[in-house]
Amino acid sequence: MVYEVKVNELAEEFGVHRNTIRNWINSGSLPAQKAPGRRYVIQQEDYLKLCEKFGRKPKVDLPKRRIENEFQKDQTKESTTPPIHLNLKTSELKDAVDFAGICTTCGSCASACPLSGVDGLDPRKIVRMAALGIGKELIDIEWPWKCTLCGRCEESCPMNIKIVTLMRTLRAHRQRHKVPHPLQKGVTTCLEKGNNLGIPKDDFLELVNDLGVELAETSCPGFAPPIDVRGARLLVTINSKEPFAQPDDMTWWWRIFYAADESWTISSENWEGVNWGLYTGDDNAMKTIVERIVDNMERLNCQALLLPECGHAYYATRYGLEKWFPESLQKFKIYSVFDLLLEYITENKITLDHAVHNQLTTLHDSCNYGRKSLKAFGHGYFDEGRTIVKKCCRNFIELIPNKLDNYCCGAGGGAWATPYAAERTYFGREKARQIQQAEAEIVVVSCHSCKDQLEKTLAREFNLNIEVKYIWELVSQALVLPEST
C-alpha cells in the first residue's frame, strides 16, 4: 500500500518546514514518487519508518507492520560492553548555542546560503560544531568573516535557529588583533577621532561649506549647510566614505531637504552614522558610537534622527537604541530613508517627475532594512521602496526572488571591507543572475556597500550593463525644485 500526500501536508504532519521535506525527497532519504496534483506517493514501509523516527502516530489507516532494526532486536540482551565516557568540551559559545540542539540538519540553511560549500562553509556544520563544544575552532576559522550576516539562512530555517546571532558571537570572541584589519581599524579610528576614516573637524567643515556654496550656485539658491543648528527638527548623520571619497553624494539629500523646506542640521563632531561595532561583534564600541548620536540629539535639541548612510547604520543604531537607550526612543523619532522619503511624498512636501527615468528599473532589497529589521523590530522595509521608486520611474520590474527571499549582493556584514574579494564575488553571482534575467538597466539600492558591490564588482565581473543609484539619488534626480516650478 502507498500513502499519497502533498509536501505541505507532510511538513505539517511531521512539524518541519516544507523545504525540509523537499530536501529529503531530493536527496533520496525519503523515497517518494511524483503524482498528479503536486502530490507524492510514498510506500507504506517508508511512511511508517518516518512516523517511527519522529514518534508520530500514522495519520492514515495502514496495516500495522513491525519495523525492526538491530537495536530493537538486541535491546533485551544484557550488555557486557562497558560504557564509553566522552570527554565533553565546555563551549566558549554556551550562551549563544543553547538553541543548537534543536537543529535537524535538514539543509534548508545551506541551500539558502550562496556561499555554502566555499572552503567547507556550511551553516549546519557551524551550528553542530558550536553545539558540540567545538567553539575555539569556529572562532579561529575564517567562515564567520566570509558570511555576510544577511539572514537568508535564518529565514529558511524551520526550527528558527538564530544563525546570524551565532555568527556575530563567533566574531565577538575573536581576539581584536585577529579581526580583519580594515574593520577593526575603522572601529578604532571612529572611537578615537569620531569617524571611521579619521577626517579632521576643520577639513570636514571646509568641505561641507564648499559643497554648499556650489549647490547654491547650481540648483538651490540661498542654500547653506546647517551645522550645529540647535532646535532643528532633524539631525542627519553621515557616512565618512562620502566626504572622504565621494563628497558630491551628500548633496543628493541636501537637494531633497531644500525642496521639502526641511529643518535639519549636521553635527560638527561625531557625525559618523556607520557603526562597525555591529560587524566586529564589539558591543562596547557599538554602544559608544550610538551614545554619541544620542548626545548630539540632546545637545542640539533635535526631534528626529535620519540615518541615510546604509541599511546597517540604521539597523545598528536602532538596535543600540532599543538595547541600551530605550528612553531615547521616547524622546525622539528615528527615520529610515524610506520613512522620510515617503513622508515627503505623501504630504506633498516634494514634487517628482517620473518621466526623468525612462530605463527599465528594479529595486535591490537591503538585508538590513528588510529581513533583519523585520525580525529585530517587527517591520521590514519592502513595499515602501517600491512605492518610492515607482514615483520616480515609468518602467519597474521585480527581481526574482525578492523581499524576504531576496539574495544578498555579497557585500554585507562588512564583507566589502574584508580581504575576501573572491568569495564576495562568488557570493554575488546570484544577484548578478537576477539582474541579468530581469534585463534591468537601473538598479536602485539603499545601502553604500550594496552600491559598491554592484557597481564595482558584479557589473564588471558579470558584464552587467547597469546604472546603480541610491534611492535618495533617484528621488533627487526626479525632483521638481522650487525655482523651476
C-alpha positions as CSV (number, residue, x, y, z in Angstrom):
1,M,0.0,0.0,0.0
2,V,1.0,3.6,-0.5
3,Y,0.5,7.0,1.2
4,E,-0.4,9.9,-1.2
5,V,0.2,13.3,0.2
6,K,1.3,16.9,-0.7
7,V,4.6,18.4,0.6
8,N,3.0,21.0,2.8
9,E,0.7,18.4,4.3
10,L,3.6,16.1,5.1
11,A,5.5,19.1,6.6
12,E,2.6,19.9,8.9
13,E,2.2,16.3,9.9
14,F,5.9,16.0,11.0
15,G,6.4,19.5,12.3
16,V,9.1,20.6,9.8
17,H,9.4,23.1,7.1
18,R,8.2,22.2,3.6
19,N,11.7,22.8,2.3
20,T,12.9,20.1,4.6
21,I,10.5,17.6,3.1
22,R,11.7,18.6,-0.4
23,N,15.3,18.2,0.7
24,W,14.5,14.7,2.0
25,I,12.9,13.7,-1.3
26,N,15.5,15.3,-3.5
27,S,18.4,13.6,-1.5
28,G,16.6,10.2,-1.6
29,S,16.4,10.0,2.2
30,L,12.7,9.9,1.8
31,P,11.8,7.7,-1.2
32,A,8.8,9.3,-3.0
33,Q,7.4,9.4,-6.5
34,K,5.7,12.4,-8.0
35,A,2.0,12.1,-8.6
36,P,-0.6,14.3,-10.3
37,G,-1.8,17.4,-8.5
38,R,1.6,18.2,-6.9
39,R,1.3,15.2,-4.7
40,Y,3.8,12.5,-3.9
41,V,3.4,8.7,-3.4
42,I,5.2,7.1,-0.5
43,Q,5.4,3.4,0.1
44,Q,3.8,2.1,3.3
45,E,7.1,0.9,4.7
46,D,8.9,4.3,4.1
47,Y,6.0,6.2,5.6
48,L,5.9,4.0,8.7
49,K,9.7,4.4,9.1
50,L,9.2,8.2,9.0
51,C,6.5,8.0,11.7
52,E,8.6,5.9,13.9
53,K,11.6,8.2,13.5
54,F,9.6,11.2,14.7
55,G,7.5,9.4,17.2
56,R,4.3,10.2,15.3
57,K,1.2,8.1,15.0
58,P,0.4,7.2,11.4
59,K,-2.1,9.7,10.1
60,V,-3.6,7.2,7.7
61,D,-5.1,3.8,8.4
62,L,-2.4,1.5,7.1
63,P,-2.0,-2.1,8.2
64,K,0.5,-2.2,11.1
65,R,3.8,-3.7,10.4
66,R,6.7,-4.0,12.8
67,I,9.8,-2.3,11.6
68,E,12.7,-3.7,13.4
69,N,16.3,-2.6,13.5
70,E,19.4,-4.1,15.0
71,F,18.9,-2.1,18.2
72,Q,15.4,-3.3,18.7
73,K,16.4,-6.9,18.2
74,D,19.2,-6.7,20.7
75,Q,17.7,-4.3,23.3
76,T,16.5,-7.2,25.5
77,K,20.0,-8.7,25.7
78,E,22.2,-7.8,28.6
79,S,25.1,-5.7,27.5
80,T,28.6,-6.7,28.5
81,T,30.2,-3.7,26.8
82,P,31.4,-1.1,29.3
83,P,30.0,2.4,28.8
84,I,32.1,4.9,26.8
85,H,32.8,8.2,28.7
86,L,33.1,11.1,26.3
87,N,35.5,14.0,27.2
88,L,32.9,16.7,26.5
89,K,34.3,20.2,26.0
90,T,32.9,23.3,27.6
91,S,31.9,25.6,24.8
92,E,33.1,29.2,24.7
93,L,29.7,29.8,23.0
94,K,27.5,28.3,25.6
95,D,25.1,31.2,25.9
96,A,24.7,31.5,22.1
97,V,24.1,27.9,21.3
98,D,21.5,26.7,23.8
99,F,19.2,26.5,20.8
100,A,21.6,24.5,18.6
101,G,20.4,21.1,19.9
102,I,17.1,21.5,18.1
103,C,18.9,21.7,14.7
104,T,17.7,18.8,12.5
105,T,20.5,19.3,10.0
106,C,17.8,19.4,7.3
107,G,20.0,21.6,5.0
108,S,17.5,24.4,4.4
109,C,20.0,27.0,5.6
110,A,22.8,25.5,3.5
111,S,20.6,25.6,0.4
112,A,19.6,29.2,1.1
113,C,23.2,30.4,1.5
114,P,25.0,31.5,-1.7
115,L,28.4,30.8,0.0
116,S,27.6,27.3,1.2
117,G,30.3,24.9,0.2
118,V,33.1,27.5,-0.2
119,D,36.1,26.4,1.8
120,G,33.8,23.9,3.5
121,L,31.5,26.5,4.9
122,D,28.1,25.1,5.8
123,P,25.7,26.7,8.3
124,R,24.7,23.2,9.5
125,K,28.2,22.4,10.3
126,I,28.7,25.7,12.2
127,V,25.6,25.1,14.3
128,R,26.6,21.5,15.1
129,M,30.2,22.4,15.9
130,A,29.0,25.1,18.3
131,A,26.5,22.7,20.0
132,L,29.2,20.1,20.4
133,G,31.6,22.5,22.1
134,I,34.0,22.9,19.2
135,G,34.0,26.7,19.7
136,K,37.7,27.5,19.5
137,E,38.0,26.1,16.0
138,L,35.0,28.1,14.9
139,I,36.4,31.3,16.4
140,D,39.7,30.8,14.7
141,I,38.4,29.8,11.3
142,E,37.5,32.5,8.6
143,W,33.9,31.3,8.0
144,P,32.3,34.0,10.2
145,W,34.1,36.8,8.3
146,K,33.2,35.5,4.8
147,C,29.5,35.3,5.9
148,T,27.5,38.5,5.1
149,L,25.1,38.1,8.0
150,C,22.3,38.5,5.5
151,G,19.9,36.3,7.4
152,R,18.7,34.2,4.4
153,C,19.7,31.1,6.3
154,E,17.5,32.1,9.3
155,E,14.6,32.9,7.0
156,S,14.7,29.3,5.6
157,C,15.3,27.5,9.0
158,P,12.2,25.6,10.0
159,M,13.5,25.5,13.6
160,N,14.1,29.3,13.9
161,I,17.7,28.8,14.9
162,K,19.5,32.2,15.4
163,I,22.3,31.5,13.0
164,V,23.1,35.2,12.4
165,T,23.4,35.7,16.2
166,L,25.8,32.7,16.4
167,M,27.9,34.1,13.5
168,R,28.2,37.5,15.2
169,T,29.0,35.8,18.5
170,L,31.8,34.0,16.8
171,R,33.1,37.3,15.6
172,A,32.9,38.8,19.1
173,H,35.0,36.0,20.5
174,R,37.9,36.7,18.0
175,Q,40.8,38.5,19.5
176,R,40.7,42.1,18.3
177,H,44.1,41.9,16.6
178,K,42.9,39.0,14.5
179,V,39.7,40.8,13.3
180,P,40.1,41.7,9.6
181,H,42.2,44.8,9.7
182,P,40.0,47.3,7.8
183,L,37.1,46.6,10.0
184,Q,39.0,46.8,13.3
185,K,40.8,49.9,12.1
186,G,37.5,51.6,11.3
187,V,36.2,50.9,14.8
188,T,39.3,52.0,16.5
189,T,39.6,55.2,14.4
190,C,35.9,56.0,15.0
191,L,36.3,55.7,18.7
192,E,39.5,57.8,18.7
193,K,38.6,60.5,16.1
194,G,34.8,60.5,15.8
195,N,34.6,58.9,12.3
196,N,35.8,55.7,10.6
197,L,38.3,57.4,8.4
198,G,39.7,60.0,10.9
199,I,38.7,63.1,8.9
200,P,39.7,66.2,10.9
201,K,36.9,68.5,12.0
202,D,38.3,71.6,10.2
203,D,38.7,69.6,6.9
204,F,35.2,68.2,7.2
205,L,33.6,71.7,7.8
206,E,35.5,73.3,5.0
207,L,34.4,70.6,2.6
208,V,30.8,70.8,3.6
209,N,30.8,74.6,3.2
210,D,32.4,74.4,-0.2
211,L,29.8,71.9,-1.3
212,G,27.0,74.2,0.0
213,V,28.3,77.1,-2.0
214,E,28.4,75.0,-5.2
215,L,24.9,73.7,-4.6
216,A,23.6,77.3,-4.0
217,E,25.1,78.4,-7.3
218,T,23.9,75.5,-9.4
219,S,20.4,74.5,-8.3
220,C,19.4,75.6,-4.8
221,P,19.6,79.4,-4.4
222,G,20.3,80.6,-0.9
223,F,21.3,77.2,0.3
224,A,23.8,76.9,3.2
225,P,24.7,73.7,5.0
226,P,23.2,73.9,8.6
227,I,25.9,72.9,11.1
228,D,25.2,72.6,14.8
229,V,21.8,74.3,14.5
230,R,20.0,74.0,17.9
231,G,16.3,73.2,17.7
232,A,16.4,71.8,14.1
233,R,13.8,69.1,13.6
234,L,16.1,66.6,12.0
235,L,19.6,65.5,12.9
236,V,21.4,63.9,9.9
237,T,24.4,61.6,10.3
238,I,26.9,61.0,7.5
239,N,28.9,58.0,6.1
240,S,32.6,59.1,6.3
241,K,33.1,57.5,2.9
242,E,31.2,60.3,1.3
243,P,33.3,63.3,2.5
244,F,36.5,61.2,2.1
245,A,35.9,59.9,-1.5
246,Q,32.5,60.8,-2.9
247,P,31.6,64.2,-1.4
248,D,29.0,65.1,-4.1
249,D,26.9,62.2,-3.0
250,M,26.0,64.1,0.1
251,T,24.2,66.8,-2.0
252,W,21.5,64.3,-3.1
253,W,19.9,64.6,0.3
254,W,20.6,68.3,0.6
255,R,18.6,68.9,-2.6
256,I,15.7,66.9,-1.1
257,F,15.8,68.8,2.2
258,Y,15.9,72.1,0.2
259,A,12.8,71.1,-1.8
260,A,11.0,69.9,1.3
261,D,11.9,73.0,3.3
262,E,13.1,70.7,6.0
263,S,14.6,72.0,9.3
264,W,17.7,69.9,9.6
265,T,21.3,70.0,10.8
266,I,24.6,68.2,10.9
267,S,26.8,67.9,14.0
268,S,30.3,69.3,13.7
269,E,31.6,66.4,15.8
270,N,30.8,62.6,15.9
271,W,28.8,62.9,12.8
272,E,29.5,59.4,11.7
273,G,26.5,57.2,11.2
274,V,28.4,54.0,10.3
275,N,28.8,51.6,13.2
276,W,31.2,48.8,12.5
277,G,30.9,47.6,16.1
278,L,28.0,45.6,14.6
279,Y,30.2,43.9,12.1
280,T,33.1,43.1,14.5
281,G,30.9,41.8,17.3
282,D,32.2,44.6,19.6
283,D,29.2,45.7,21.7
284,N,31.2,48.1,23.8
285,A,32.2,50.1,20.7
286,M,28.8,49.8,19.2
287,K,27.2,51.2,22.3
288,T,29.7,54.1,22.4
289,I,29.0,55.1,18.8
290,V,25.3,55.0,19.4
291,E,25.6,57.0,22.6
292,R,27.4,59.8,20.7
293,I,24.4,60.1,18.4
294,V,22.1,60.3,21.4
295,D,24.4,63.0,22.9
296,N,24.2,65.0,19.7
297,M,20.4,64.7,19.6
298,E,20.2,66.1,23.2
299,R,22.9,68.8,22.7
300,L,21.2,70.1,19.6
301,N,17.7,69.5,20.9
302,C,16.5,67.8,17.7
303,Q,13.2,66.0,17.4
304,A,14.1,63.3,14.9
305,L,17.1,61.3,13.6
306,L,17.9,60.3,10.0
307,L,20.5,57.6,9.2
308,P,20.9,57.9,5.4
309,E,24.2,56.0,5.2
310,C,23.1,52.5,4.6
311,G,21.0,49.7,6.0
312,H,23.5,48.6,8.6
313,A,23.8,52.1,10.1
314,Y,20.0,52.2,10.6
315,Y,19.9,48.7,11.9
316,A,22.9,49.1,14.3
317,T,21.7,52.4,15.6
318,R,18.1,51.4,16.2
319,Y,19.3,48.1,17.7
320,G,21.6,50.0,20.0
321,L,18.9,52.5,21.0
322,E,16.5,49.7,21.9
323,K,19.1,47.7,23.8
324,W,20.9,50.5,25.7
325,F,19.0,53.7,25.4
326,P,15.3,52.8,25.2
327,E,14.3,56.1,26.9
328,S,15.7,58.0,23.9
329,L,13.1,56.4,21.6
330,Q,10.5,58.1,23.8
331,K,12.2,61.5,23.3
332,F,12.9,61.5,19.5
333,K,11.8,59.7,16.3
334,I,14.2,57.6,14.2
335,Y,13.7,57.7,10.5
336,S,14.8,55.2,7.9
337,V,15.4,56.6,4.4
338,F,12.1,55.0,3.3
339,D,10.1,56.6,6.2
340,L,11.3,60.1,5.4
341,L,11.0,60.0,1.6
342,L,7.5,58.6,1.9
343,E,6.6,61.3,4.3
344,Y,7.8,63.9,1.9
345,I,5.9,62.3,-1.0
346,T,2.6,61.6,0.8
347,E,2.5,65.0,2.4
348,N,3.3,66.7,-0.9
349,K,6.4,68.3,0.5
350,I,8.3,67.4,-2.7
351,T,7.2,67.1,-6.3
352,L,8.6,64.4,-8.5
353,D,8.7,64.0,-12.3
354,H,8.5,60.2,-13.0
355,A,9.4,60.9,-16.7
356,V,13.0,61.7,-15.8
357,H,14.0,58.0,-15.6
358,N,12.8,56.0,-18.6
359,Q,15.0,53.0,-18.3
360,L,13.8,49.6,-17.0
361,T,14.4,49.9,-13.3
362,T,14.5,47.4,-10.4
363,L,15.0,47.5,-6.7
364,H,17.5,45.5,-4.7
365,D,16.1,44.8,-1.2
366,S,18.5,45.6,1.6
367,C,19.1,42.7,4.0
368,N,19.3,45.0,7.0
369,Y,16.3,47.1,6.1
370,G,14.4,44.0,5.1
371,R,14.8,40.6,6.6
372,K,16.8,41.7,9.6
373,S,14.7,44.7,10.5
374,L,11.5,42.6,10.3
375,K,13.0,40.1,12.7
376,A,14.5,42.6,15.1
377,F,12.0,45.4,15.1
378,G,8.8,43.8,13.7
379,H,8.8,45.8,10.4
380,G,10.9,45.2,7.3
381,Y,11.0,47.8,4.5
382,F,9.8,46.2,1.3
383,D,6.8,47.9,-0.2
384,E,8.0,51.4,0.8
385,G,10.9,51.2,-1.5
386,R,8.8,50.1,-4.4
387,T,6.3,52.9,-3.9
388,I,9.1,55.5,-3.9
389,V,10.8,54.0,-7.0
390,K,7.6,53.9,-9.0
391,K,7.0,57.6,-8.2
392,C,10.3,58.3,-9.9
393,C,10.3,55.8,-12.8
394,R,7.9,54.8,-15.6
395,N,9.2,51.2,-16.0
396,F,9.7,49.0,-13.0
397,I,10.4,45.3,-12.8
398,E,10.9,42.9,-9.9
399,L,13.9,40.8,-9.3
400,I,13.0,37.1,-8.6
401,P,13.1,36.2,-5.8
402,N,12.6,39.4,-3.8
403,K,11.6,40.8,-0.4
404,L,12.1,38.2,2.3
405,D,13.7,35.7,-0.1
406,N,16.0,38.3,-1.8
407,Y,19.6,37.4,-2.4
408,C,22.2,39.4,-0.6
409,C,24.6,41.2,-3.0
410,G,27.6,39.7,-1.3
411,A,29.0,42.8,0.4
412,G,27.0,42.8,3.6
413,G,28.2,42.2,7.2
414,G,31.4,44.1,6.4
415,A,32.4,41.8,3.6
416,W,33.0,44.8,1.3
417,A,35.9,45.9,3.6
418,T,37.4,42.4,4.3
419,P,40.1,40.8,2.2
420,Y,37.9,38.0,0.8
421,A,37.2,39.6,-2.6
422,A,37.0,36.2,-4.4
423,E,34.4,34.9,-2.0
424,R,32.5,38.1,-2.2
425,T,32.4,38.0,-6.0
426,Y,31.3,34.4,-6.0
427,F,28.6,35.1,-3.4
428,G,27.2,37.9,-5.7
429,R,26.7,35.6,-8.7
430,E,23.0,35.0,-7.7
431,K,22.4,38.7,-7.6
432,A,24.0,39.2,-11.0
433,R,21.9,36.4,-12.4
434,Q,18.7,38.0,-11.1
435,I,19.6,41.3,-12.7
436,Q,20.5,39.6,-16.0
437,Q,17.2,37.8,-16.1
438,A,15.3,40.9,-15.3
439,E,17.2,42.8,-18.0
440,A,17.1,45.9,-15.7
441,E,19.1,49.0,-16.7
442,I,18.9,50.8,-13.4
443,V,19.3,49.0,-10.1
444,V,18.1,51.1,-7.1
445,V,19.8,50.4,-3.7
446,S,19.5,51.8,-0.1
447,C,23.0,50.9,1.0
448,H,26.5,52.1,0.3
449,S,28.1,48.6,0.4
450,C,25.4,47.3,-2.0
451,K,26.1,50.1,-4.4
452,D,29.9,49.5,-4.3
453,Q,29.5,45.7,-4.8
454,L,27.0,46.0,-7.7
455,E,28.8,48.8,-9.4
456,K,32.5,48.0,-8.9
457,T,32.4,44.2,-8.6
458,L,29.4,42.5,-10.1
459,A,28.8,44.8,-13.0
460,R,32.4,44.3,-14.1
461,E,32.7,40.6,-13.3
462,F,29.4,39.6,-14.9
463,N,29.3,42.2,-17.7
464,L,26.1,43.9,-16.3
465,N,25.2,46.9,-18.3
466,I,23.6,48.8,-15.5
467,E,23.5,52.1,-13.6
468,V,23.3,51.7,-9.8
469,K,21.6,54.5,-7.9
470,Y,20.8,55.2,-4.3
471,I,17.1,55.5,-3.7
472,W,17.6,59.1,-2.5
473,E,19.7,59.8,-5.5
474,L,16.8,58.6,-7.7
475,V,14.4,60.9,-5.9
476,S,16.8,63.8,-6.0
477,Q,17.2,63.5,-9.8
478,A,13.4,63.4,-10.2
479,L,12.8,66.5,-8.1
480,V,11.0,69.4,-9.4
481,L,12.9,72.1,-7.4
482,P,11.0,75.2,-6.2
483,E,12.8,77.6,-8.5
484,S,11.7,75.6,-11.6
485,T,8.0,75.4,-10.7
